Amino acid sequence: MVGSRRWIRRPEVKKNAFSVLLPYYNEVDYLEQTLITWLSQSRRPDQIILVDNGSNDDSESVARRVLEPAGDIDIVYMREPRPGKVHALEAGCRKISCEFVAISDADTCYPPHYLELCEQLFTQGGEQIAALMALPEKKHPYARLSRLRRHYFIVLHKCFYKHVFTGGYGQVFRTRSLMMAGGFSEKHWPHVLMDHEIMYRIFQTGLSKYHKDLWCQSSPRRIDRKRVRWNLLERILYILTPYTLQGWFFYRFLGSRFEKRGLNHIRLREKPWQLNQHSPK
């Protein structure tokens, strides 16, 4: 189990305000569309933090061009030379100035109501809600089957309310809870699946909430994630492990298995879909 939940000292944050934290690495093909969805929110973010994790393409130029007309949104540009998404997230967390923070992937689109709904859910749930969890959707989020699928996960969450059923692309945190839990850090979890591990720590500060209309759409390339995922046995055991034993599950069981398979968080920088795009037909 992680040693201690040390509070990360921070300046006062803006109440009822939202930061968007977006780390990226060579995302020139997707970053523009993602940023446009954040600028198109009915409840616009108060701060957008972009962390360039050592890109060697024009991603930063794209970001600056798209965000130039952002108006009164506080835009923070950062560079984190240490390779690995967890380092980029750790660096970005130091710049959060708002009460809530939405974690954004660079290849994911967020519907216009996303932050407005998050604001409503945090207000309705009160201080006990430490995180909101958006479910992934594909081409037709308003179709009946999509709605039924989201309803299924909401019911599943009610049965296993201290388990996670979505990825980091759909996590929105109460900043205070994130910092109390220790934030993102390689010292806590150096492997893939950081979005599930951090929720084990977040659950020590409060609860999570899902909603049928809280969803987002990742790029189609994400169907190829086998190199950085847990296997079926590990997923089943996670669901069956009660929260009181999740410390053992992550830090004794899953961590050692990931280490043997070389599933370090730096593996997330690998993009096999780019190779597929250029392979002979």
ABEGO torsion letter per residue (X at the ends): XBABBBBBBBBBBBBGBBBBBBBBBGAAAAAAAAAAAAAABABBBABBBBBBAGBABAAAAAAAAAAAAAEABBBBBBBBABBEAAAAAAAAAAABABABBBBBBAABBBBAAAAAAAAAAAAAAEAABABBBBBBBBABAABAAAAAAAAAAAAAAAABAABBABBAAABBBBAAAAAAAGEBBAAABABBGAAAAAAAAAAAAEBBBBBAABBBBBBAAAABAAAABBBAAAAAAAAABBAAAAAAAAAAAAAAAAAAAGBBAAAAABBAAAAAAABBX
